[in-house]
Amino acid sequence: MPTTWHAGVLTSVVTSTLNASDKSVLHGGHLELQRMEDTSSRSASGPGAASTATNATTLTTACPAVISTVSPPSTQTVALFSRHFFSLDATLSLCHAFASTTYPGLSCHPSQPQGYCSYTLAIDEDLILQFRPSAHTLNISLSSLAREVYGALAPQTHSLGVIKCPSASSGEDLPLHVYSMTRIPGLSLANFRLALTTSPTELRAQRNIIVRDFARFLATGWAMRKEWGSVLPANRGRLGTSLRWRLGMMRDRLPSRFRPVVEDVLGDLTTIEMLPWVLTHGDINSDNLMVEGRSWNGKHGGTGWSPGSLRGLLDWAESEYLPFGIGLYGVEELLGQSVRYWHPGKQTDGEAKSRFAYYAAAEDLRRSFWNELQSAIPALGSDPGFRLAVEQARLLGILLWHGFAFDDGKLDRVVEEGRDDEEIQRLDLFLLGTSHPTMVSNDISSENTTTHAVEDSQEQQRLLDVAPDHENGAKADRGWSFLRTIHFLRLPFRRVS
């Protein structure tokens, strides 16, 4: 259990008045408030923060440089600050001091797990405090839009300012941007999957709940759709303004077996761009999907929510307006999960790798998803041309999210075989209905659990309810039957507004 800090560990807390356009800067172990013009954030404090008023000048108060009871930082946190050249111990001390002075009297501790782009502290029961390097700042305008469009499924986000932290490689100070957010209830889908305590029937029912809730989530975005011309420039992200360029890069640089799919989507890009545009989450995965957990008996724990129900999504940093349908890339992540595998004769921890495998009931889950989405958007059933355009947008989403390497947020390098094999394997499975040629069906175990060899692979597959490897291609292939038929006919698209 992580150590809990309280504001009482600070030697002094000074209350002062701040102009609404001021930003706080924690520098060299002292808290300073400096006047900064910033039209994207007009609040010096978020919900629950120490209250401030207007007409203040500058505040400086000594803060302790070290909180000695802090447990060792996670490997994710060490890697984050190392990549961005922050001095680890000093930066952590400044983050903790900022939390204690901003939220006096409230407990705080590091969230688990930590993310790739930020260091996060949980503040009491309802808030989190997030520290981000300049490469991973949030667009507050889009964060506010996410809350406006998706309600409680997105956190309420406020910018709290900038911490100046010492560099590990030079004498210069580096900015660390601070944000407060309301906490999304539940637990991550990744952690939910680890608790294999229910029967196979209950497990499939819970998976059905999440795919149907995800369809409703997408329908919520559709209800707030916009025409491309009405999307403000500030809300047009780097993907939406570079779709043709990115498809061209993938056509030229992905392994040649993907070229027909890329060229097909490229040929339909104008039609895809004619679809209404919706605010699209940029990183749908099992770590960012928050679901209702299970109680000791597998039922809901008094919250009124069924286990597996979608409670919200984390990490809206990469969100932007995109044609409706691109966000359907996330459906595949709900029809299966990553599993570990070994090459025959090399069943050691060091040789374990990861691949994506569909659940045995993936076909039923996909059908359930489309039925739910169609009930909310009837044109998907009545207008085959519109359905085709959405399906092509889904392909585009899969290509965008798995065809480019993240590379610390650069998103400008097409994935390569031998370097990005997990993404290549997903493209093979999601687009072509085949498994990567090096994938092995024997000896798999749930990802994030121990990676020792599994003696009875059939029993492990039964517990995970993952389809045998030879069936995965068929499940992906059957999912394309409707698309291939209507695509061959080239049914006309009628704009749906």
Phi, psi and omega per residue, in radians:
M1 nan 2.344 3.119
P2 -1.233 2.605 3.095
T3 -1.191 2.499 3.110
T4 -1.780 2.322 3.088
W5 -1.842 2.658 3.057
H6 -2.226 2.757 -3.106
A7 -1.084 -0.353 -3.124
G8 -1.106 -0.299 3.134
V9 -1.268 -0.261 3.135
L10 -1.382 2.507 -3.104
T11 -1.346 -0.466 3.114
S12 -2.748 2.535 3.046
V13 -2.278 2.173 -3.087
V14 -1.920 2.234 3.084
T15 -1.660 2.328 -3.135
S16 -2.529 2.985 3.108
T17 -1.772 2.478 -3.062
L18 -2.188 2.503 2.964
N19 -1.231 2.541 -3.072
A20 -1.103 -0.326 -3.141
S21 -1.701 0.084 3.093
D22 -1.345 2.702 3.004
K23 -2.179 2.570 3.114
S24 -1.529 2.463 3.104
V25 -2.306 2.074 3.092
L26 -1.660 2.073 -2.940
H27 -2.398 2.150 3.033
G28 1.040 0.572 3.134
G29 1.456 0.123 3.102
H30 -2.175 2.538 3.102
L31 -1.624 2.091 3.116
E32 -2.163 2.524 3.091
L33 -1.981 2.046 -3.071
Q34 -2.035 2.478 3.100
R35 -1.233 2.132 3.074
M36 -2.386 2.353 3.070
E37 -1.442 2.215 -3.123
D38 -2.695 1.831 -3.094
T39 -1.350 -0.270 -3.100
S40 -1.405 -0.320 -3.139
S41 -2.479 2.065 -3.087
R42 -1.917 0.313 -3.131
S43 -2.221 2.261 3.105
A44 -1.439 -0.189 -3.140
S45 -2.576 2.568 3.129
G46 -1.685 -2.992 -3.125
P47 -1.029 2.317 3.072
G48 1.477 -0.145 -3.112
A49 -1.290 2.867 3.095
A50 -1.011 2.322 -3.027
S51 -1.218 2.557 3.097
T52 -2.377 2.769 3.121
A53 -2.147 -2.710 -3.052
T54 -1.884 3.005 2.989
N55 1.106 0.898 3.065
A56 -1.956 2.830 3.123
T57 -1.855 -1.662 -3.088
T58 -2.333 2.421 -3.133
L59 -2.105 2.360 3.005
T60 -2.352 2.224 3.076
T61 -2.420 2.409 -3.123
A62 -1.214 2.373 3.090
C63 -2.130 2.518 3.109
P64 -1.084 2.424 -3.081
A65 -1.381 -0.419 -3.055
V66 -2.374 2.394 2.966
I67 -1.907 1.811 -2.869
S68 -1.255 -0.302 -3.056
T69 -1.574 0.137 -3.104
V70 -1.245 2.324 3.069
S71 -1.276 2.812 -3.109
P72 -0.973 2.442 -3.134
P73 -1.180 2.742 3.136
S74 -1.225 2.844 3.102
T75 -1.100 -0.577 3.100
Q76 -1.119 -0.722 -3.138
T77 -1.172 -0.775 3.106
V78 -1.027 -0.762 -3.128
A79 -1.153 -0.698 -3.137
L80 -1.032 -0.925 -3.083
F81 -1.236 -0.519 3.081
S82 -1.179 -0.754 3.141
R83 -1.062 -0.571 -3.058
H84 -1.863 0.242 2.926
F85 1.174 0.521 3.054
F86 -1.514 2.551 2.978
S87 -1.252 2.057 -2.943
L88 -1.065 -1.047 -3.022
D89 -1.095 -0.767 -3.118
A90 -1.148 -0.705 -3.129
T91 -1.153 -0.759 3.110
L92 -1.077 -0.727 3.129
S93 -1.070 -0.727 -3.141
L94 -1.191 -0.664 3.085
C95 -1.070 -0.800 -3.108
H96 -1.179 -0.659 3.112
A97 -1.158 -0.682 3.100
F98 -1.077 -0.759 3.140
A99 -1.068 -0.746 -3.085
S100 -1.195 -0.635 -3.138
T101 -1.392 -0.496 -3.122
T102 -1.400 -0.560 -3.119
Y103 -2.169 1.179 -3.098
P104 -1.108 2.375 3.081
G105 1.526 -0.109 -3.139
L106 -1.841 2.488 3.121
S107 -1.333 2.689 3.074
C108 -2.570 2.607 3.072
H109 -2.729 2.745 3.136
P110 -1.106 2.376 3.076
S111 -1.254 2.686 3.077
Q112 -2.284 2.275 -0.046
P113 -1.433 2.858 3.049
Q114 -1.449 2.697 -3.125
G115 -1.581 3.100 -3.120
Y116 -1.361 -0.580 -2.960
C117 -1.850 -0.009 -3.023
S118 -2.695 2.823 2.965
Y119 -1.927 2.206 -2.964
T120 -2.147 2.325 3.034
L121 -1.983 2.375 3.025
A122 -1.509 2.188 -3.130
I123 -1.853 1.905 -3.115
D124 0.936 -2.380 -3.043
E125 -1.743 -0.393 -2.881
D126 -2.092 -0.091 -3.048
L127 -2.268 2.752 2.937
I128 -2.289 2.685 3.104
L129 -2.099 2.218 -3.024
Q130 -2.150 2.341 -3.139
F131 -1.992 2.192 -3.035
R132 -2.274 2.350 3.000
P133 -1.132 2.877 -3.084
S134 -1.036 -0.507 -3.139
A135 -1.193 -0.270 -3.043
H136 -2.263 0.623 3.104
T137 -1.188 2.772 3.135
L138 -1.690 2.550 2.981
N139 -1.524 1.808 -3.047
I140 -1.104 -0.580 3.106
S141 -1.069 -0.786 3.125
L142 -1.232 -0.624 3.093
S143 -1.083 -0.695 3.093
S144 -1.176 -0.671 3.090
L145 -1.111 -0.684 3.123
A146 -1.037 -0.734 3.107
R147 -1.167 -0.685 3.139
E148 -1.148 -0.724 -3.082
V149 -1.362 -0.810 -2.977
Y150 -1.836 0.017 3.065
G151 1.057 -2.359 -3.063
A152 -1.193 -0.139 3.079
L153 -1.292 -0.204 3.096
A154 -2.165 2.516 -3.133
P155 -1.283 2.649 2.994
Q156 -1.444 2.189 -2.962
T157 -2.101 2.409 3.077
H158 -2.302 2.499 3.006
S159 -1.497 2.263 -3.138
L160 -1.848 -0.091 3.102
G161 2.170 -2.651 -3.022
V162 -2.393 2.370 2.997
I163 -1.788 2.275 3.033
K164 -1.592 2.029 -3.044
C165 -2.077 2.577 -3.128
P166 -1.199 2.526 3.092
S167 -1.439 2.598 3.090
A168 -1.445 -0.242 -3.029
S169 -2.065 -0.134 -3.129
S170 -2.650 3.073 3.136
G171 -1.495 0.022 -3.103
E172 -1.445 2.680 3.047
D173 -1.593 2.521 -3.123
L174 -1.991 2.470 -3.139
P175 -1.387 2.416 3.027
L176 -2.199 2.052 -3.019
H177 -1.511 2.429 -3.003
V178 -2.041 2.370 -3.139
Y179 -2.378 2.531 2.972
S180 -1.900 2.559 -3.129
M181 -2.502 2.563 2.978
T182 -1.244 2.530 -3.078
R183 -1.455 2.313 3.044
I184 -1.398 2.235 -3.111
P185 -1.236 2.939 3.100
G186 1.663 -2.840 3.085
L187 -2.337 2.824 -3.090
S188 -1.144 2.634 3.097
L189 -1.050 -0.582 3.107
A190 -1.045 -0.794 3.122
N191 -1.254 -0.604 3.099
F192 -1.040 -0.698 -3.110
R193 -1.187 -0.428 -3.104
L194 -1.258 -0.404 -3.093
A195 -1.559 1.363 -3.101
L196 -1.465 1.195 -3.038
T197 -1.908 -0.097 -3.096
T198 -1.765 2.937 3.121
S199 -1.276 2.804 3.097
P200 -0.967 -0.614 3.124
T201 -1.138 -0.804 3.109
E202 -1.143 -0.642 3.137
L203 -1.071 -0.784 3.135
R204 -1.181 -0.647 3.108
A205 -1.120 -0.706 3.127
Q206 -1.177 -0.648 3.073
R207 -1.164 -0.597 3.085
N208 -1.161 -0.642 3.103
I209 -1.067 -0.803 -3.059
I210 -1.205 -0.651 3.137
V211 -1.209 -0.636 3.108
R212 -1.222 -0.678 3.081
D213 -1.134 -0.630 3.116
F214 -1.158 -0.654 3.056
A215 -1.067 -0.715 3.108
R216 -1.156 -0.640 3.072
F217 -1.036 -0.823 3.117
L218 -1.111 -0.660 3.116
A219 -1.145 -0.543 3.073
T220 -1.104 -0.733 3.068
G221 -1.113 -0.692 3.119
W222 -1.056 -0.679 -3.116
A223 -1.104 -0.364 3.135
M224 -1.958 0.518 -3.072
R225 -1.161 2.772 3.108
K226 -2.368 2.672 2.925
E227 -1.323 2.602 -3.063
W228 -0.931 -0.720 -3.099
G229 -1.143 -0.341 -3.120
S230 -1.658 -0.015 3.103
V231 -1.411 2.143 -3.106
L232 -1.101 2.517 3.133
P233 -0.924 -0.631 -3.122
A234 -1.138 -0.357 -3.116
N235 -1.777 0.101 3.064
R236 -1.638 1.945 -3.048
G237 -1.498 -3.071 -3.064
R238 -1.261 -0.411 3.071
L239 -1.323 -0.849 -3.072
G240 -1.093 -0.435 3.136
T241 -1.670 0.089 -3.081
S242 -2.454 0.470 -3.053
L243 -1.062 -0.825 -3.096
R244 -1.159 -0.720 3.112
W245 -1.076 -0.750 -3.119
R246 -1.185 -0.698 3.084
L247 -1.115 -0.675 3.086
G248 -1.083 -0.717 3.098
M249 -1.094 -0.759 -3.130
M250 -1.195 -0.640 3.084
R251 -1.037 -0.678 -3.054
D252 -1.509 -0.428 -2.943
R253 -2.080 -0.335 3.044
L254 -1.218 2.746 3.031
P255 -0.894 2.532 -2.952
S256 -1.036 -0.429 -3.110
R257 -1.139 -0.358 3.133
F258 -1.560 -0.174 -3.018
R259 -1.038 -0.747 3.126
P260 -1.021 -0.672 3.135
V261 -1.167 -0.801 -3.122
V262 -1.087 -0.770 -3.133
E263 -1.137 -0.624 3.113
D264 -1.104 -0.813 3.116
V265 -1.155 -0.703 3.118
L266 -1.050 -0.658 3.108
G267 -1.163 -0.427 -3.137
D268 -1.784 0.164 -3.022
L269 -1.069 -0.702 3.128
T270 -1.043 -0.733 3.096
T271 -1.122 -0.723 3.117
I272 -1.069 -0.745 -3.115
E273 -1.216 -0.312 3.065
M274 -1.336 -0.282 3.089
L275 -1.113 2.709 2.991
P276 -1.025 2.590 -3.135
W277 -1.752 2.453 -3.102
V278 -2.298 2.712 3.065
L279 -1.217 2.064 -2.961
T280 -2.008 2.262 3.092
H281 -1.212 2.395 -2.992
G282 -1.690 0.075 -3.113
D283 -2.741 1.203 -3.126
I284 -1.433 1.946 3.076
N285 -2.655 3.055 -3.018
S286 -1.178 -0.346 3.097
D287 -1.389 -0.454 -3.070
N288 -1.724 -0.150 3.080
L289 -1.621 2.081 3.137
M290 -1.741 2.233 -3.096
V291 -2.226 2.821 3.064
E292 -1.202 2.327 -3.122
G293 -1.455 3.135 3.099
R294 -1.738 2.573 2.997
S295 -1.535 -3.053 -3.078
W296 -1.054 -0.499 -3.114
N297 -1.787 0.215 3.096
G298 1.492 -0.113 3.131
K299 -1.686 3.091 -3.138
H300 -1.209 2.623 -3.033
G301 -1.585 0.699 3.103
G302 1.527 0.090 -3.126
T303 -1.545 -0.262 -3.077
G304 1.548 -0.087 3.117
W305 -1.744 2.437 3.092
S306 -1.342 2.533 3.105
P307 -0.973 2.327 -3.106
G308 1.679 -0.174 3.141
S309 -1.141 2.444 3.134
L310 -1.272 2.149 3.123
R311 -1.793 -0.359 3.130
G312 2.826 3.111 3.136
L313 -2.210 2.411 3.072
L314 -1.660 2.956 2.958
D315 0.993 1.318 3.091
W316 -1.623 0.296 -3.041
A317 -1.053 -0.596 -3.094
E318 -1.724 0.239 -3.109
S319 -1.253 2.624 3.080
E320 -2.908 2.927 3.078
Y321 -1.361 2.245 3.138
L322 -2.487 2.801 3.106
P323 -0.992 2.429 3.116
F324 -1.000 2.398 -3.116
G325 1.936 -0.540 3.114
I326 -1.094 -0.641 3.138
G327 -1.154 -0.188 3.114
L328 -1.245 -0.098 3.029
Y329 -0.955 -0.527 -3.086
G330 -1.234 -0.283 -3.123
V331 -1.063 -0.715 -3.086
E332 -1.006 -0.618 -3.114
E333 -1.179 -0.267 3.118
L334 -1.689 -0.160 -3.118
L335 -1.673 0.032 3.140
G336 -3.019 -2.890 3.126
Q337 -2.809 2.937 3.098
S338 -1.315 2.413 3.076
V339 -2.263 2.783 3.112
R340 -1.667 2.611 3.110
Y341 -2.517 2.831 3.113
W342 -2.261 2.630 2.951
H343 -1.283 2.510 3.139
P344 -0.946 2.330 3.110
G345 1.430 0.020 -3.115
K346 -2.270 0.786 -3.051
Q347 -1.493 1.284 3.085
T348 -2.224 2.810 -3.117
D349 -0.985 -0.706 -3.082
G350 -1.181 -0.377 -3.091
E351 -1.691 -0.100 -3.107
A352 -1.159 2.362 3.097
K353 -2.239 3.090 -3.057
S354 -2.128 2.494 3.021
R355 -2.500 2.854 3.098
F356 -1.690 2.396 3.092
A357 -2.338 2.425 3.076
Y358 -1.298 2.614 2.995
Y359 -1.209 2.778 3.102
A360 -1.073 -0.536 -3.114
A361 -1.706 0.367 -3.059
A362 -1.009 -0.677 -3.112
E363 -1.120 -0.727 3.103
D364 -1.164 -0.681 3.124
L365 -1.141 -0.700 3.118
R366 -1.115 -0.741 3.119
R367 -1.094 -0.719 3.127
S368 -1.092 -0.717 3.114
F369 -1.053 -0.877 -3.093
W370 -1.144 -0.645 3.103
N371 -1.078 -0.735 -3.137
E372 -1.182 -0.755 -3.127
L373 -1.160 -0.678 -3.135
Q374 -1.191 -0.565 3.115
S375 -1.161 -0.510 3.116
A376 -1.513 -0.476 -3.126
I377 -2.246 1.439 -3.015
P378 -1.000 -0.459 -3.118
A379 -1.061 -0.394 3.093
L380 -1.112 -0.445 3.110
G381 -1.713 -0.454 -3.053
S382 -1.698 -0.291 -3.087
D383 -2.186 1.642 -3.103
P384 -1.027 -0.584 3.115
G385 -1.122 -0.717 3.083
F386 -1.139 -0.743 3.112
R387 -1.051 -0.726 3.130
L388 -1.097 -0.766 3.137
A389 -1.070 -0.701 3.115
V390 -1.170 -0.700 3.103
E391 -1.100 -0.721 3.100
Q392 -1.157 -0.628 3.058
A393 -1.123 -0.622 3.078
R394 -1.098 -0.742 3.069
L395 -1.047 -0.740 3.109
L396 -1.052 -0.730 3.106
G397 -1.063 -0.767 3.114
I398 -1.069 -0.766 3.126
L399 -1.102 -0.764 -3.109
L400 -1.144 -0.729 -3.031
W401 -1.468 -0.374 3.128
H402 -2.037 -0.131 -3.126
G403 -1.611 -0.201 3.113
F404 -2.108 2.371 3.094
A405 -1.309 2.489 -3.122
F406 -1.164 -0.819 3.072
D407 0.801 0.984 3.101
D408 0.997 0.606 3.046
G409 1.622 -0.010 -3.110
K410 -1.228 -0.757 3.085
L411 0.933 0.745 -3.130
D412 -2.269 0.186 3.136
R413 -2.096 2.191 3.088
V414 -1.222 2.412 -3.096
V415 -1.089 2.655 -3.058
E416 -2.243 2.505 3.020
E417 -1.175 2.448 -3.097
G418 1.524 -0.237 3.133
R419 -2.150 -0.594 -3.117
D420 -2.268 0.941 -2.971
D421 -1.147 -0.539 3.137
E422 -1.160 -0.686 3.103
E423 -1.243 -0.685 3.097
I424 -1.070 -0.713 3.134
Q425 -1.115 -0.668 3.079
R426 -1.135 -0.738 3.094
L427 -1.074 -0.735 3.098
D428 -1.017 -0.811 -3.061
L429 -1.301 -0.794 -3.056
F430 -1.284 -0.587 -3.049
L431 -1.735 -0.632 -3.032
L432 -1.947 -0.183 3.138
G433 1.246 0.465 3.138
T434 -2.227 2.814 3.062
S435 -1.703 2.706 3.065
H436 -1.007 2.403 -3.049
P437 -1.033 -0.384 -3.130
T438 -1.605 -0.006 -3.091
M439 -1.286 2.488 -3.079
V440 -2.094 2.382 -3.090
S441 -1.483 -0.273 -3.090
N442 -1.515 2.659 2.963
D443 1.004 1.078 3.088
I444 -1.954 2.641 3.078
S445 -2.455 2.845 -3.099
S446 -1.089 2.383 3.103
E447 -1.145 2.618 -3.127
N448 1.358 0.007 3.012
T449 -1.778 -3.045 3.132
T450 -1.089 2.618 -3.018
T451 -1.862 0.352 3.087
H452 -1.248 2.794 -3.068
A453 -1.093 2.450 3.118
V454 -1.633 2.166 -3.069
E455 -1.261 -0.627 -3.095
D456 -2.081 1.603 -3.049
S457 -1.168 -0.580 3.136
Q458 -1.120 -0.697 3.110
E459 -1.158 -0.684 3.128
Q460 -1.138 -0.714 3.105
Q461 -1.123 -0.622 3.115
R462 -1.134 -0.744 -3.141
L463 -1.112 -0.738 -3.139
L464 -1.361 -0.326 -3.045
D465 1.050 0.634 3.102
V466 -1.635 2.398 -3.134
A467 -1.149 2.533 2.996
P468 -0.962 2.642 -2.993
D469 -1.002 -0.645 -3.069
H470 -1.240 -0.260 3.136
E471 -1.588 -0.271 -3.035
N472 -1.109 -0.731 3.115
G473 -1.081 -0.708 3.136
A474 -1.121 -0.664 -3.136
K475 -1.159 -0.715 3.081
A476 -1.178 -0.699 -3.076
D477 -1.139 -0.748 -3.138
R478 -1.137 -0.508 3.114
G479 -1.154 -0.292 -3.106
W480 -1.715 -0.061 -2.995
S481 -1.033 -0.782 3.134
F482 -1.108 -0.784 -3.105
L483 -1.056 -0.787 -3.096
R484 -1.098 -0.671 -3.102
T485 -1.159 -0.912 -3.080
I486 -1.250 -0.494 3.122
H487 -1.205 -0.638 3.093
F488 -1.092 -0.669 -3.129
L489 -1.308 -0.335 -3.118
R490 0.912 0.953 -3.136
L491 -1.146 2.476 -3.068
P492 -1.192 2.606 3.117
F493 -1.729 2.209 3.054
R494 -1.833 2.165 -3.086
R495 -0.976 2.241 3.085
V496 -1.872 2.111 -3.081
S497 -1.991 nan nan
